[in-house]
């Protein structure tokens, strides 16, 4: 399946404030990131996401995470979001996002949830929480999925263990608190972004 991004690492900026977003997202894009997720439990997301789409939408796939309701999908689509990541498998939410031409990475944990998401039109799967299941579990799930479905490990992925998830067939990962924690300085975001990009490049060599 075709990936709409060059670097299959999704930056999850949970808790980012509107006034910080431009600097952090600009820096992440400079580091090579081209998929940015702002979870809907972040402050003022209704303002932040459309602003970031306007600023960086031609350089990165920008959208939302922790999307739980179809009404939120409609609001995101109106603001130009092109990426939607869910924490769970809700067919109605996935279908609505696909209808709006969004790229959907649907959260799932079991084979049943994975196929429910795919049947609803999700283009990618997010195994969450990856650290609780571990690479061996993901490898087992991958064995029953269509080989062309991109699977992302999310939850507890670090530069140190990223290669383990790629080795079992994950195309990439979603990076949360090991990349960005609310309120952290810009220099820290840049430092962590470089560490993840380097770990990814080394793992795929």
Secondary structure, 3 states (H helix, E strand, C coil): CCCCCCCCEEEECCCCCHHHHHHHHHHHHHHCCCEEEEECCCCCHHHHHHHHHHHHCCCCEEEEECCCCHHHHHHHHHCCCCEEECCCCCHHHHHHHHHCCCEEEEEECCHHHHHHHHHCCCCEEEEECHHHHCHHHHHHHHHHCCCCCEEEEECCCCCCCHHHHHHCCCCEEEECCCCCCCCCCHHHHHHHHHHHHHHHHHHHC
